[in-house]
Amino acid sequence: MLTKLMAGLRACLSGEASSPAPAPRTAPENAADAPRVEIYSSAFCPYCIRARRLLAAKKVDYVLYDVDGDYARRREMMERSRGHSVPQIFIGGQPIGGCDELVALERAGRLDALLAGA
Ligand SMILES: N[C@@H](CCC(=O)N[C@@H](CS)C(=O)NCC(=O)O)C(=O)O
């Protein structure tokens, strides 16, 4: 248990925590029929920052849920995603996983289609 916690902490600290996440986009630039993108996130989580950067680079609007200190929101995240780490990302209501899964979809050339609702 302690080993797992330490590994998680190390992973967090070894990331890009020093650079801030981009602000969530507020101007709705997604196509009107594009699926809703939601991300459960924590302020100092490098995986969250990375995932949000990727979405921002693609000019994707998303709904951001900050789970820091919000136990109800974190519980909702765990129930919806069946995951316990942040970020947890949903596209069109479907859980796609965390940052690694988002990046894997991008590398596989499948993310744009998902974001377009194809
Ligand atoms: N593979 C995951 C790693 C995410 C991760 O380790 N997040 C850390 C925060 S930086 C976390 O939530 N740790 C707590 C836990 O795993 O319960 C991803 O790509 O999203």
The ligand as an SDF file (V2000), in Angstrom:
LIG
                    3D

 20 19  0  0  0  0  0  0  0  0999 V2000
   -1.9140    6.2180  -16.0750 N   0  0  0  0  0  0  0  0  0  0  0  0
   -2.6600    7.3010  -15.4660 C   0  0  0  0  0  0  0  0  0  0  0  0
   -1.8110    7.8680  -14.3270 C   0  0  0  0  0  0  0  0  0  0  0  0
   -2.5640    8.9430  -13.5510 C   0  0  0  0  0  0  0  0  0  0  0  0
   -1.9980    9.1520  -12.1640 C   0  0  0  0  0  0  0  0  0  0  0  0
   -1.1230    8.4090  -11.6890 O   0  0  0  0  0  0  0  0  0  0  0  0
   -2.5000   10.1770  -11.5100 N   0  0  0  0  0  0  0  0  0  0  0  0
   -2.1310   10.4440  -10.1520 C   0  0  0  0  0  0  0  0  0  0  0  0
   -2.0970   11.9500   -9.9280 C   0  0  0  0  0  0  0  0  0  0  0  0
   -0.7600   12.7090  -10.8210 S   0  0  0  0  0  0  0  0  0  0  0  0
   -3.1700    9.8790   -9.2200 C   0  0  0  0  0  0  0  0  0  0  0  0
   -4.3590   10.0870   -9.3980 O   0  0  0  0  0  0  0  0  0  0  0  0
   -2.7170    9.1490   -8.2000 N   0  0  0  0  0  0  0  0  0  0  0  0
   -3.6090    8.6430   -7.1700 C   0  0  0  0  0  0  0  0  0  0  0  0
   -4.0760    7.2490   -7.4330 C   0  0  0  0  0  0  0  0  0  0  0  0
   -3.5360    6.5800   -8.3350 O   0  0  0  0  0  0  0  0  0  0  0  0
   -4.9960    6.8210   -6.7320 O   0  0  0  0  0  0  0  0  0  0  0  0
   -2.9880    8.3410  -16.5260 C   0  0  0  0  0  0  0  0  0  0  0  0
   -2.3460    8.3320  -17.5890 O   0  0  0  0  0  0  0  0  0  0  0  0
   -3.9040    9.1350  -16.3310 O   0  0  0  0  0  0  0  0  0  0  0  0
  1  2  1  0
  2  3  1  0
  2 18  1  0
  3  4  1  0
  4  5  1  0
  5  6  2  0
  5  7  1  0
  7  8  1  0
  8  9  1  0
  8 11  1  0
  9 10  1  0
 11 12  2  0
 11 13  1  0
 13 14  1  0
 14 15  1  0
 15 16  2  0
 15 17  1  0
 18 19  2  0
 18 20  1  0
M  END
$$$$
